[in-house]
Amino acid sequence: MSGENINPYDDICSQLKICTTQLGMNPGIHEILISPKVIHTVSLPLEMDNGEIKVFTGYRVQHNDARGPYKGGIRYHHEVSMDEVKALAMAMTWKCAVINIPYGGAKGGIVCDTKELSIGEKEHLTRRYTAAISQFIGPYRDVPAPDMYTDAQTMAWIMDTYSVMQGYSVPEVVTGKPIELGGSEGRTEATGRGTAICLRECARSLNMTLKDATVVVQGFGNVGVHAAMTLSSMGCRIIGLSDSRGGIFNTEGLDPSKVLGHKIETGSVLGYPGSEELTNEETLELECDFLVPAALGHQIHEKNAGNIKARVIVEGANGPTTTEADEILSRNGVFLVPDILANSGGVMVSYLEWVQNINRQHWSLTDVNQQLESKLVTAYKNVWDMKEKMDLNMRGAALSMGVSRVANAIQQLGLFP
Ligand code: GLU
């Protein structure tokens, strides 16, 4: 995690504490919710291309499965830590519950810098990790998906390794696969597209117009790219974009597909013709209608939250805002659509992919996008209504909705033995 030096697990637990206190929840149920059900740490020895042997560490945290099989991505990052994976696994539990899909929450990670691995090394590391966790995943047990620095190719390697170990083909063990292997139409774009849909619904609920609304997107990976492109097609003006090297700004508006072409050619958004260069911090602090953080966690923290000039923040990333920053933003009247709603389009289409796989079907892009659209519009409305009813902000409302659904499931299952 970059940004401030805050423990991500402590941070999400303090959000949960506020929520369960507000809900008047039984302290025993709160205790169950803060305790991940299973934590796997695996050591992954790998022979590098130069013959050297290195040992990597991998995690899979299975937070809660009261509502269905564990679900959540796997991220490859040199700063991945156990506490970050625990926090992200918990966030997946709330996310699946908020959008009402029958899954629990999990997350995985390998501590590695993919920029320093060859494609062959990345494949071997992925296969070794899959073998190490193969007994704990499965279509009705735990279904991984892509996250930061993992993609459809990574999912193909996981599917293949798992299938070889089972002795038959099991496409439904992962989502976010290549289309040829049973992946869903629209899955790659789904997270960014979902973020754009939530932003549009937010504009509608706040009586803001989308035409020419100014938008800044921090992070130009899979989520940021598709959010920016969809928002641009909805009529928004993308005035700022950034990646890990820095940001670009043009008040007239940037064309995200052309910026993507430039990034593919040069490795960064920087140097895009006709744009002014900014640091990542400056990008976050630009004056705009909507800010979409779509990079790492904890980018908006106690020290910079007071400088944010956006009217609305729509969280494309997982955990981009710390709890302290949340309070500052809310005092300053910044409206915020939280991650567990705003980036739920990815897992929503993962669910559609899994349903297609277990039924041996393949749906059209139009069908997938229609379902994504209608389910997200409903989820947004439900969270908005909850906010009005309980006099909370959007994060409090989304969390209350997710947490109470999971708590109800736990109570209905009862405690074994
Ligand atoms: N990694 C994505 C997320 O954080 C997608 C997870 C999934 O599709 O299971 O929501």
Boltz pocket constraint, residues with backbone or C-beta under 6 A from the ligand:
constraints:
  - pocket:
      binder: B
      contacts: [[A, 71], [A, 72], [A, 73], [A, 74], [A, 143], [A, 144], [A, 145], [A, 146], [A, 147], [A, 148], [A, 175], [A, 318], [A, 343], [A, 344], [A, 346], [A, 347], [A, 348], [A, 350]]
      max_distance: 6.0
